[in-house]
Amino acid sequence: MLLINILNSILHSSALNNKQIAVLIDPEKASFDSLVNLIQRPAFEAVDFLFVGGSLVNEDQMHECMNWIKELTDKPTVIFPGSPNQIDNQADAILLLSLISGRNPDLLIGKHVEAAQRLKKSSLEIIPTSYILIDGGRTTTVSYISNTIPIPQDKADIAISTALAGKQLGHQLTYMDCGSGSKWAVHPSLAKKVKEETGIPLIVGGGIKTAEQATALFQAGVDVVVVGNKLEDDPNFLEDLVLSRHSTKQTPIRRQ
């Protein structure tokens, strides 16, 4: 396996204000042909990471999808886990998500205990990550399965304090997500406030449907934009997404 330090890549790019793109692959929906169609697109060269996982994905689906991905590309692959059975040693890293916007003990520590020994024996780079659900206008699979109420977009103080708590607990990244199939994405003004207050790399996903939305999030300080559903419906969107990053002014920012 090609050894890649995903966290260092994100930290370095964040310090230089170089924006990154992650494509989210849901193994429950992916097929070999759909992955070929995505990966063979010229714009795919500009993608930084593949995030792989989903709320309802089982172990066999995960393993098969990872086999396909590793056959088709050497892009860094990061597990975006919905459960411990999605741990697959073919990936390069795993976002060890703590769903700190909710109060479900299983997703704060329970599932981590279940996964601990398996992760210890793996070769995966483990990246402690604050996972914060933000209201995207409809009940998504992740909010339903996790029995979690997302933080309203107009409650910036709650989102900021939640993200700060995650940083103080030692999490290395903040991931704000409206969930797959949401009506709207995290508002840039909310993302900007969270990034300014925490000073650690910020990932945003869910509900991003236009290049203008991606550009606004990048300009607000978001370090990694994640897109999944939109690319499933419209693979041509990848070209627009790549252009949105190039339209963002790249200047160093002060880190806290």
C-alpha positions in Angstrom: 0.0 0.0 0.0 1.2 3.5 -0.9 1.9 5.3 2.5 0.2 8.7 2.6 -0.3 10.9 5.6 -3.7 12.2 5.0 -3.9 14.5 8.1 -0.5 16.1 7.3 -1.7 16.7 3.7 -4.9 18.5 5.0 -3.0 20.5 7.6 -0.3 21.6 5.1 -2.9 22.6 2.5 -5.0 24.4 5.1 -1.9 26.4 6.3 -1.3 27.5 2.7 -5.0 28.1 2.1 -4.9 25.6 -0.7 -8.4 24.1 -1.1 -9.1 20.4 -1.5 -11.9 18.3 -3.0 -13.2 15.0 -1.7 -15.6 12.8 -3.6 -17.9 10.7 -1.4 -18.5 7.2 -2.6 -21.4 5.2 -1.1 -20.7 1.5 -1.6 -24.4 0.7 -1.3 -25.1 2.7 -4.5 -21.8 2.4 -6.3 -21.1 0.0 -9.2 -17.9 -0.8 -11.0 -19.2 0.9 -14.1 -20.2 4.1 -12.2 -16.7 4.2 -10.6 -15.1 3.8 -14.0 -17.2 6.6 -15.4 -16.1 8.9 -12.5 -12.4 8.0 -12.3 -11.8 8.1 -16.1 -13.0 11.7 -16.3 -10.1 14.2 -16.9 -11.3 16.4 -14.0 -10.8 13.5 -11.6 -7.1 14.2 -11.6 -7.8 17.3 -9.6 -9.7 15.3 -6.9 -7.6 15.1 -3.7 -9.4 12.3 -1.7 -12.0 9.6 -2.0 -14.2 9.3 1.1 -15.9 5.9 1.2 -18.8 4.9 3.5 -22.4 5.4 4.3 -25.1 4.9 7.0 -26.4 1.6 5.8 -23.3 0.0 4.1 -22.5 -3.6 5.2 -19.0 -5.2 5.3 -19.3 -7.1 2.0 -20.4 -3.9 0.1 -17.5 -2.0 1.6 -14.9 -4.6 0.8 -16.1 -5.0 -2.8 -16.2 -1.2 -3.4 -12.7 -0.8 -2.0 -11.5 -3.6 -4.3 -12.9 -1.7 -7.3 -11.4 1.6 -6.2 -8.0 0.2 -5.6 -8.1 -1.5 -9.0 -9.0 1.8 -10.8 -7.0 4.5 -9.0 -4.3 5.3 -6.5 -6.0 8.4 -5.1 -5.8 8.6 -1.3 -8.9 6.8 0.1 -10.4 7.7 3.4 -13.1 5.7 5.2 -16.1 7.8 6.2 -17.6 5.2 8.5 -21.3 4.7 9.3 -20.4 1.7 11.6 -17.4 -0.4 12.7 -18.1 -3.0 10.1 -17.0 -0.5 7.4 -13.4 -0.7 8.5 -11.4 -2.0 5.5 -7.6 -2.3 5.5 -7.4 -1.4 1.8 -8.0 2.2 2.6 -5.3 4.7 3.6 -7.1 6.3 6.5 -10.2 6.6 8.5 -12.0 9.6 9.9 -12.7 8.5 13.5 -16.0 10.4 13.7 -17.5 11.5 17.0 -21.0 12.8 16.4 -20.6 15.6 18.9 -23.7 17.6 17.8 -25.9 14.8 19.2 -26.2 13.1 22.6 -26.3 9.5 21.3 -23.7 7.7 23.5 -23.1 5.0 20.9 -21.8 7.7 18.4 -19.9 9.6 21.1 -17.9 6.6 22.4 -19.8 3.2 22.1 -19.0 2.4 18.5 -15.4 3.6 19.0 -15.0 1.0 21.8 -16.3 -1.7 19.4 -13.9 -0.6 16.7 -10.8 0.0 18.9 -9.1 -3.4 18.7 -9.8 -3.8 15.0 -8.4 -0.3 14.3 -5.3 -1.1 16.4 -4.6 -4.1 14.3 -5.1 -2.3 11.0 -2.6 -0.2 9.0 -5.1 2.7 8.7 -4.1 6.2 9.6 -6.6 7.2 12.3 -7.8 10.8 12.3 -9.9 11.9 15.3 -12.7 14.1 13.8 -15.5 16.2 15.2 -18.7 15.3 13.2 -21.4 18.0 13.4 -24.8 17.6 11.7 -26.3 20.8 10.4 -29.9 21.3 9.4 -30.2 20.8 5.6 -34.0 21.2 5.3 -35.1 17.6 5.6 -34.6 14.5 7.7 -31.6 12.7 6.2 -30.5 9.1 6.6 -27.7 10.0 8.9 -29.9 12.1 11.3 -32.6 9.3 11.3 -30.2 6.4 11.9 -28.2 8.4 14.5 -31.3 9.6 16.3 -29.8 13.1 16.2 -31.3 16.5 15.7 -29.1 18.6 13.5 -28.0 22.1 14.7 -30.1 24.8 13.0 -28.3 27.0 10.6 -29.2 30.1 12.5 -27.7 28.8 15.8 -24.1 29.8 15.1 -23.3 30.0 18.8 -24.2 26.3 19.3 -22.3 25.2 16.3 -19.2 27.2 17.3 -19.2 26.0 20.9 -19.7 22.4 19.7 -16.8 22.7 17.3 -14.6 24.3 20.0 -15.4 21.4 22.4 -14.3 19.0 19.7 -11.0 20.8 19.3 -10.5 20.9 23.1 -11.1 17.1 23.2 -8.2 16.7 20.8 -10.0 16.2 17.5 -7.8 17.2 14.6 -10.5 18.1 12.0 -14.1 19.4 12.1 -16.6 17.9 9.6 -19.9 19.8 9.2 -22.5 17.9 7.3 -26.0 18.5 6.2 -26.3 14.9 5.1 -26.8 13.2 1.7 -29.9 14.4 0.0 -30.3 17.6 2.0 -32.2 20.5 0.5 -29.4 22.9 1.2 -25.7 23.0 2.2 -24.0 24.5 5.3 -24.3 28.3 4.9 -20.9 30.0 4.2 -21.4 32.5 7.0 -21.8 29.6 9.5 -18.7 27.8 8.1 -16.7 31.0 8.3 -17.5 31.6 12.0 -16.7 28.0 12.9 -13.4 28.0 11.1 -12.4 31.4 12.6 -13.2 30.3 16.1 -11.5 26.8 16.0 -8.5 27.5 13.6 -8.4 23.8 12.7 -9.1 22.4 9.2 -12.8 22.4 8.3 -14.5 19.8 6.0 -18.0 20.5 4.7 -20.4 18.2 2.9 -24.0 17.6 2.1 -26.3 19.5 -0.2 -23.6 21.1 -2.4 -25.2 21.2 -5.8 -23.6 24.1 -7.6 -20.1 25.4 -8.3 -21.2 28.7 -6.8 -22.0 27.0 -3.5 -18.6 25.3 -3.4 -16.8 28.6 -4.3 -18.6 30.4 -1.5 -17.7 27.7 1.0 -14.0 27.8 -0.1 -14.0 31.6 0.2 -15.5 31.3 3.7 -12.5 29.3 4.9 -13.6 25.7 4.3 -10.6 23.5 3.6 -12.2 20.4 2.0 -15.5 20.3 0.2 -17.2 16.9 -0.1 -19.6 16.1 -2.9 -21.4 12.7 -3.4 -25.1 12.7 -4.4 -24.7 15.4 -7.0 -22.0 13.5 -8.8 -24.2 10.3 -8.7 -26.9 12.3 -10.5 -24.7 14.4 -12.7 -21.0 13.2 -13.2 -20.4 16.3 -15.4 -20.6 18.4 -12.2 -17.0 17.3 -11.3 -15.6 19.7 -13.9 -17.6 22.6 -12.4 -16.5 21.6 -8.9 -12.8 21.6 -9.9 -13.2 25.1 -11.5 -14.8 26.4 -8.3 -11.6 25.7 -6.4 -9.5 27.5 -9.0 -11.7 30.5 -8.7 -10.9 30.8 -5.0 -8.1 33.2 -4.1 -5.2 31.2 -2.6 -3.5 33.3 0.2 -2.0 32.1 3.4 -4.2 32.5 6.5 -3.2 32.9 10.2 -3.5 29.6 12.1 -4.4 29.7 15.8 
